[in-house]
Amino acid sequence: MQPNLPLQRALSRGAGLSGKDGSAPRATQIKRLPLSAIIKEMASTLLRDPTRPPSPEAAHAALLLAHVAWNRQADLGKKRPDYRLMLHQFEASKPDLWAELTSADPEELIARLAAYRDLHHSEDRRYLLVCGMRDEEVYAEWHDPS
């Protein structure tokens, strides 16, 4: 993978938590944080050294795992996608990416992120459709079933 400095900056602790969500805010959503900011914060908790920008592979892996964890907790009876193929692609590009994360066990990381979501955002029922980078910011598109 080519270096992705915007993504590295976006996940480093010093970067702001601004982001763009795909849906227009409604009166009931105004008090909630943007889902992009929540996912970004969740992903940053996986970084072994959050003061240093992660490699693009580690940053992408952290965002992917945060996405998976968020949706597992918001499960609406949907089939769970297999995230392992994408992780294998990140590993093929950077075999030591796990050294940048707090564990090399993706299911353990997902469980930690799910617990984080339960603790901080248990009432938020949005379902994450897309998560990635756009214009140097973490971007999230979501569906609110309520």
MARBA-3410 file (N, C-alpha, C, O; in Angstrom, 1 decimal):
146
0.8,-1.2,0.0,0.0,0.0,0.0,0.9,1.2,0.0,2.0,1.3,0.6 ~ 0.4,2.3,-0.7,1.1,3.5,-0.7,0.8,4.3,0.7,-0.3,4.1,1.2 ~ 1.8,5.0,1.1,1.5,5.8,2.4,0.2,6.7,2.2,0.0,7.2,1.2 ~ -0.5,6.7,3.3,-1.7,7.5,3.3,-1.6,8.5,4.5,-2.2,8.2,5.5 ~ -0.9,9.5,4.3,-0.7,10.5,5.4,-2.0,11.1,5.9,-2.0,11.3,7.2
-3.0,11.4,5.1,-4.2,11.9,5.7,-4.8,10.9,6.7,-5.3,11.3,7.8 ~ -4.8,9.6,6.3,-5.4,8.6,7.2,-4.5,8.5,8.5,-5.1,8.4,9.6 ~ -3.2,8.5,8.3,-2.4,8.5,9.5,-2.6,9.7,10.4,-2.7,9.5,11.6 ~ -2.8,10.8,9.9,-3.1,12.0,10.7,-4.5,11.9,11.3,-4.7,12.3,12.4 ~ -5.4,11.4,10.5,-6.8,11.3,11.0,-6.9,10.4,12.3,-7.7,10.6,13.2
-6.1,9.3,12.3,-6.2,8.4,13.4,-5.2,8.7,14.6,-5.3,8.2,15.6 ~ -4.3,9.6,14.3,-3.4,10.0,15.4,-4.2,10.8,16.4,-5.0,11.6,16.1 ~ -3.8,10.7,17.7,-4.6,11.3,18.8,-4.6,12.8,18.6,-5.6,13.5,19.1 ~ -3.6,13.4,18.0,-3.6,14.9,17.9,-4.5,15.5,16.9,-4.8,16.7,17.0 ~ -5.1,14.6,16.1,-6.0,15.1,15.0,-7.4,15.4,15.6,-7.8,14.8,16.6
-8.1,16.3,15.0,-9.4,16.6,15.4,-10.4,15.5,15.2,-10.1,14.6,14.4 ~ -11.5,15.5,15.8,-12.5,14.5,15.6,-13.6,14.8,14.7,-14.7,14.2,14.7 ~ -13.4,15.8,13.8,-14.4,16.2,12.8,-14.6,15.1,11.8,-13.6,14.3,11.5 ~ -15.8,15.0,11.3,-16.1,14.0,10.3,-17.3,14.3,9.6,-18.0,15.3,10.0 ~ -17.7,13.6,8.5,-18.9,13.8,7.8,-19.7,12.6,7.8,-19.2,11.5,7.5
-21.0,12.7,8.1,-21.9,11.5,8.1,-22.8,11.7,6.8,-23.0,12.8,6.3 ~ -23.2,10.6,6.3,-24.0,10.5,5.1,-25.4,11.0,5.2,-26.0,11.4,4.2 ~ -26.0,11.1,6.4,-27.4,11.5,6.5,-27.5,12.9,7.1,-26.6,13.3,7.9 ~ -28.5,13.6,6.6,-28.7,15.0,7.2,-29.2,14.8,8.6,-30.0,13.9,8.9 ~ -28.7,15.7,9.5,-29.2,15.6,10.9,-30.6,15.9,11.0,-31.1,16.8,10.3
-31.3,15.2,11.9,-32.7,15.5,12.2,-32.7,16.0,13.7,-31.7,15.9,14.4 ~ -33.8,16.6,14.1,-33.9,17.1,15.5,-33.5,16.1,16.5,-32.8,16.5,17.5 ~ -33.8,14.8,16.3,-33.5,13.8,17.3,-32.0,13.4,17.3,-31.6,12.8,18.2 ~ -31.3,13.8,16.2,-29.9,13.4,16.0,-29.0,14.4,16.4,-27.8,14.2,16.5 ~ -29.4,15.6,16.7,-28.5,16.7,16.9,-27.6,16.5,18.1,-26.5,17.0,18.1
-28.1,15.9,19.2,-27.3,15.7,20.4,-26.3,14.6,20.3,-25.4,14.5,21.1 ~ -26.4,13.7,19.2,-25.4,12.7,19.0,-24.2,13.2,18.4,-24.2,14.1,17.5 ~ -23.1,12.5,18.7,-21.8,12.8,18.0,-21.9,12.3,16.6,-22.6,11.3,16.3 ~ -21.2,12.9,15.6,-21.1,12.3,14.3,-20.6,10.9,14.4,-19.6,10.6,15.1 ~ -21.2,9.9,13.7,-20.7,8.5,13.8,-19.2,8.4,13.3,-18.5,7.6,13.8
-18.8,9.3,12.4,-17.4,9.3,11.9,-16.5,9.6,13.1,-15.4,9.0,13.2 ~ -16.9,10.5,14.0,-16.0,10.9,15.1,-16.0,9.7,16.1,-14.9,9.4,16.7 ~ -17.1,9.0,16.3,-17.1,7.9,17.2,-16.3,6.8,16.7,-15.5,6.2,17.5 ~ -16.4,6.4,15.4,-15.6,5.3,14.9,-14.1,5.7,14.9,-13.3,4.8,15.2 ~ -13.8,6.9,14.6,-12.4,7.3,14.7,-11.8,7.2,16.1,-10.7,6.7,16.3
-12.6,7.6,17.1,-12.1,7.5,18.5,-12.0,6.0,18.8,-11.0,5.6,19.5 ~ -13.0,5.2,18.4,-12.9,3.8,18.7,-11.6,3.2,18.1,-10.9,2.4,18.8 ~ -11.4,3.5,16.8,-10.2,2.9,16.1,-8.9,3.4,16.8,-8.0,2.6,16.9 ~ -8.9,4.6,17.3,-7.6,5.1,17.9,-7.3,4.4,19.2,-6.2,4.3,19.6 ~ -8.3,3.8,19.9,-8.1,3.0,21.1,-7.3,1.7,20.8,-6.8,1.1,21.8
-7.3,1.3,19.6,-6.5,0.1,19.3,-5.1,0.3,19.0,-4.3,-0.7,18.9 ~ -4.6,1.5,18.9,-3.3,1.8,18.5,-2.4,1.7,19.8,-2.7,2.2,20.8 ~ -1.3,0.9,19.6,-0.4,0.7,20.7,0.2,2.0,21.2,0.4,2.3,22.4 ~ 0.6,2.9,20.2,1.2,4.2,20.6,0.3,5.3,19.9,0.6,5.6,18.7 ~ -0.7,5.7,20.5,-1.6,6.7,19.9,-1.0,8.1,19.6,-1.6,8.9,19.0
0.2,8.3,20.2,0.8,9.6,19.9,1.6,9.6,18.6,1.9,10.7,18.1 ~ 1.8,8.4,18.0,2.5,8.3,16.7,1.5,8.0,15.6,0.6,7.1,15.8 ~ 1.6,8.6,14.5,0.7,8.2,13.4,0.9,6.7,13.0,2.1,6.3,12.8 ~ -0.1,6.0,12.8,0.0,4.6,12.4,0.4,4.5,10.9,0.2,5.4,10.2 ~ 0.8,3.3,10.6,1.0,3.0,9.1,-0.4,3.0,8.5,-1.4,2.8,9.2
-0.4,3.1,7.2,-1.7,3.1,6.5,-2.5,1.7,6.8,-3.7,1.7,7.0 ~ -1.7,0.6,6.8,-2.3,-0.7,7.0,-2.9,-0.8,8.4,-4.0,-1.3,8.6 ~ -2.1,-0.3,9.4,-2.6,-0.4,10.8,-3.9,0.5,10.9,-4.8,0.2,11.6 ~ -3.8,1.7,10.3,-4.9,2.6,10.4,-6.2,2.0,9.8,-7.3,2.1,10.3 ~ -6.0,1.4,8.6,-7.1,0.8,7.9,-7.7,-0.4,8.7,-8.9,-0.6,8.8
-6.8,-1.2,9.3,-7.2,-2.3,10.1,-8.0,-1.8,11.3,-9.0,-2.4,11.6 ~ -7.6,-0.8,11.9,-8.3,-0.3,13.1,-9.6,0.2,12.7,-10.6,0.0,13.5 ~ -9.7,1.0,11.6,-11.1,1.5,11.2,-12.0,0.3,10.8,-13.2,0.3,11.1 ~ -11.4,-0.7,10.1,-12.2,-1.9,9.8,-12.8,-2.6,11.0,-14.0,-2.9,11.1 ~ -11.9,-2.8,12.0,-12.3,-3.5,13.2,-13.4,-2.7,14.0,-14.3,-3.2,14.6
-13.2,-1.4,14.0,-14.2,-0.5,14.7,-15.5,-0.6,13.9,-16.6,-0.6,14.6 ~ -15.5,-0.6,12.6,-16.7,-0.7,11.8,-17.4,-2.1,12.2,-18.6,-2.1,12.4 ~ -16.7,-3.2,12.2,-17.2,-4.5,12.5,-17.8,-4.5,13.9,-19.0,-5.0,14.1 ~ -17.1,-4.0,14.9,-17.6,-4.0,16.2,-18.9,-3.1,16.4,-19.8,-3.5,17.0 ~ -18.9,-2.0,15.7,-20.1,-1.1,15.8,-21.3,-1.9,15.3,-22.4,-1.8,16.0
-21.2,-2.5,14.2,-22.3,-3.1,13.6,-22.7,-4.4,14.3,-23.9,-4.8,14.3 ~ -21.8,-5.1,14.9,-22.2,-6.3,15.7,-23.1,-5.9,16.9,-24.0,-6.6,17.2 ~ -22.8,-4.7,17.4,-23.6,-4.2,18.6,-24.9,-3.7,18.1,-25.9,-3.6,18.8 ~ -25.0,-3.2,16.9,-26.2,-2.6,16.3,-26.9,-3.7,15.4,-27.8,-3.3,14.7 ~ -26.5,-4.9,15.6,-27.0,-6.0,14.7,-28.5,-5.9,14.6,-29.3,-6.0,15.5
-29.0,-5.8,13.3,-30.4,-5.8,13.0,-30.8,-7.1,12.3,-31.7,-7.1,11.5 ~ -30.2,-8.2,12.7,-30.5,-9.5,12.1,-29.8,-9.6,10.7,-30.1,-10.6,10.0 ~ -28.9,-8.7,10.5,-28.2,-8.8,9.2,-27.0,-9.9,9.2,-26.5,-10.1,10.3 ~ -26.7,-10.4,8.1,-25.6,-11.3,8.0,-24.3,-10.6,8.3,-24.1,-9.5,7.8 ~ -23.5,-11.2,9.1,-22.2,-10.6,9.4,-21.2,-10.8,8.3,-20.9,-12.0,8.0
-20.6,-9.7,7.8,-19.6,-9.9,6.7,-18.3,-10.4,7.3,-18.0,-10.2,8.4 ~ -17.6,-11.1,6.4,-16.3,-11.7,6.8,-15.2,-10.6,6.5,-14.9,-10.3,5.4 ~ -14.7,-10.1,7.6,-13.7,-9.0,7.5,-12.3,-9.5,7.3,-11.3,-8.8,7.0 ~ -12.1,-10.9,7.5,-10.7,-11.4,7.5,-10.0,-11.3,6.2,-8.7,-11.1,6.2 ~ -10.7,-11.3,5.0,-10.0,-11.2,3.7,-9.3,-9.8,3.6,-8.2,-9.7,3.2
-10.0,-8.7,4.1,-9.4,-7.4,4.1,-8.2,-7.3,5.0,-7.2,-6.7,4.7 ~ -8.3,-8.0,6.2,-7.2,-8.0,7.1,-6.0,-8.7,6.5,-4.8,-8.2,6.6 ~ -6.2,-9.8,5.8,-5.2,-10.5,5.1,-4.5,-9.6,4.1,-3.2,-9.7,3.9 ~ -5.2,-8.8,3.4,-4.6,-7.9,2.4,-3.7,-6.9,3.1,-2.6,-6.6,2.6 ~ -4.2,-6.3,4.2,-3.3,-5.4,5.0,-2.1,-6.1,5.5,-1.0,-5.5,5.4
-2.2,-7.3,6.0,-1.1,-8.1,6.4,-0.1,-8.4,5.3,1.1,-8.4,5.5 ~ -0.6,-8.7,4.1,0.3,-9.0,3.0,1.1,-7.8,2.7,2.3,-7.9,2.3 ~ 0.5,-6.6,2.8,1.2,-5.4,2.5,2.2,-5.0,3.6,3.3,-4.4,3.3 ~ 1.9,-5.3,4.8,2.7,-4.9,6.0,2.5,-6.0,7.1,1.7,-5.9,7.9 ~ 3.4,-7.1,7.0,3.2,-8.2,7.9,3.3,-7.9,9.4,2.8,-8.6,10.2
4.0,-6.8,9.7,4.1,-6.5,11.1,3.1,-5.4,11.6,3.3,-4.8,12.6 ~ 2.0,-5.3,10.9,1.0,-4.2,11.3,0.5,-4.5,12.7,0.1,-3.5,13.4 ~ 0.5,-5.8,13.1,-0.1,-6.1,14.4,0.8,-5.5,15.6,0.3,-5.3,16.7 ~ 2.0,-5.2,15.3,2.9,-4.6,16.3,2.4,-3.2,16.6,2.7,-2.7,17.7 ~ 1.7,-2.6,15.7,1.1,-1.2,16.0,-0.2,-1.2,16.7,-0.6,-0.2,17.2
-0.8,-2.4,16.8,-2.1,-2.5,17.5,-1.9,-3.1,18.9,-0.9,-3.7,19.2 ~ -2.9,-3.0,19.7,-2.8,-3.5,21.1,-2.9,-5.0,21.2,-2.6,-5.5,22.3 ~ -3.3,-5.7,20.2,-3.3,-7.1,20.2,-3.3,-7.6,18.7,-3.6,-6.9,17.8 ~ -2.8,-8.8,18.5,-2.8,-9.4,17.2,-4.0,-10.3,17.0,-4.1,-11.0,15.9 ~ -5.0,-10.3,17.9,-6.2,-11.1,17.8,-7.3,-10.2,17.4,-7.8,-9.5,18.3
-7.8,-10.3,16.2,-8.8,-9.4,15.7,-10.1,-9.6,16.5,-10.8,-8.6,16.8 ~ -10.5,-10.8,16.9,-11.7,-11.0,17.7,-11.6,-10.3,19.1,-12.6,-9.8,19.6 ~ -10.5,-10.4,19.7,-10.3,-9.7,20.9,-10.4,-8.2,20.8,-11.1,-7.6,21.6 ~ -9.9,-7.7,19.7,-10.0,-6.2,19.5,-11.4,-5.8,19.2,-11.9,-4.8,19.7 ~ -12.1,-6.6,18.5,-13.5,-6.4,18.2,-14.3,-6.4,19.5,-15.2,-5.6,19.7
-14.0,-7.4,20.4,-14.7,-7.5,21.7,-14.5,-6.3,22.5,-15.4,-5.8,23.2 ~ -13.2,-5.8,22.5,-12.9,-4.6,23.3,-13.7,-3.4,22.7,-14.2,-2.6,23.5 ~ -13.7,-3.3,21.4,-14.5,-2.2,20.8,-16.0,-2.2,21.1,-16.6,-1.2,21.2 ~ -16.5,-3.5,21.0,-17.9,-3.6,21.3,-18.2,-3.2,22.8,-19.3,-2.6,23.0 ~ -17.3,-3.5,23.7,-17.5,-3.1,25.1,-17.4,-1.6,25.2,-18.2,-1.0,26.0
-16.5,-1.0,24.4,-16.4,0.5,24.4,-17.7,1.1,23.9,-18.2,2.1,24.5 ~ -18.3,0.5,22.9,-19.5,1.0,22.4,-20.6,0.9,23.4,-21.4,1.8,23.6 ~ -20.7,-0.3,24.0,-21.7,-0.5,25.1,-21.6,0.5,26.2,-22.6,1.0,26.7 ~ -20.4,0.8,26.6,-20.2,1.8,27.7,-20.5,3.2,27.3,-21.1,3.9,28.1 ~ -20.1,3.6,26.1,-20.2,5.0,25.7,-21.4,5.4,24.8,-21.8,6.5,24.8
-21.9,4.4,24.1,-22.9,4.7,23.0,-24.0,3.6,23.0,-24.4,3.3,21.9 ~ -24.4,3.1,24.1,-25.3,2.0,24.1,-26.7,2.4,23.5,-27.4,1.5,23.0 ~ -27.1,3.6,23.6,-28.4,4.0,23.1,-28.4,4.4,21.6,-29.4,4.6,21.0 ~ -27.2,4.4,21.0,-27.1,4.8,19.6,-27.3,3.5,18.7,-26.5,2.6,18.8 ~ -28.4,3.5,18.0,-28.8,2.4,17.2,-28.4,2.5,15.7,-28.9,1.7,14.9
-27.7,3.5,15.3,-27.3,3.6,13.9,-26.5,2.4,13.4,-25.8,1.8,14.2 ~ -26.7,2.0,12.2,-26.0,0.9,11.6,-25.1,1.5,10.5,-25.5,2.2,9.6 ~ -23.8,1.2,10.6,-22.8,1.7,9.8,-22.8,1.0,8.4,-22.6,-0.2,8.4 ~ -23.0,1.8,7.4,-23.0,1.2,6.0,-21.6,1.3,5.4,-21.2,0.3,4.8 ~ -21.0,2.5,5.5,-19.7,2.7,4.8,-18.8,3.5,5.8,-19.3,4.4,6.5
-17.6,3.1,5.9,-16.6,3.8,6.7,-15.3,3.9,5.9,-14.8,2.9,5.4 ~ -14.7,5.1,5.9,-13.5,5.2,5.1,-12.9,6.6,5.3,-13.2,7.3,6.3 ~ -12.2,7.0,4.3,-11.6,8.4,4.3,-12.1,9.2,3.1,-12.2,8.6,2.0 ~ -12.3,10.4,3.4,-12.7,11.4,2.3,-12.2,12.7,2.7,-12.4,13.2,3.8 ~ -11.5,13.3,1.8,-10.9,14.7,2.1,-10.2,14.8,3.4,-10.4,15.7,4.2
-9.4,13.8,3.7,-8.5,13.8,4.9,-9.3,13.6,6.2,-8.8,14.0,7.2 ~ -10.5,13.1,6.1,-11.3,12.9,7.3,-11.9,11.5,7.3,-12.2,10.9,6.2 ~ -12.2,11.0,8.5,-12.9,9.7,8.5,-14.3,10.0,8.1,-14.9,11.0,8.6 ~ -14.9,9.2,7.3,-16.2,9.4,6.7,-17.1,8.2,7.1,-16.6,7.1,7.0 ~ -18.3,8.4,7.4,-19.2,7.4,7.8,-20.6,7.6,7.1,-21.1,8.8,7.2
-21.2,6.6,6.6,-22.5,6.7,6.1,-23.3,5.6,6.9,-22.8,4.5,7.1 ~ -24.5,6.0,7.4,-25.2,5.1,8.3,-26.7,5.2,8.0,-27.2,6.0,7.4 ~ -27.3,4.2,8.6,-28.8,4.1,8.6,-29.3,4.1,10.0,-28.7,3.4,10.9 ~ -30.3,4.8,10.3,-30.9,4.9,11.6,-32.3,4.2,11.6,-33.2,4.7,11.0 ~ -32.3,3.0,12.2,-33.6,2.2,12.1,-34.7,2.8,12.9,-35.9,2.3,12.8
-34.4,3.7,13.8,-35.5,4.3,14.7,-36.4,5.3,13.9,-37.3,5.8,14.5
END
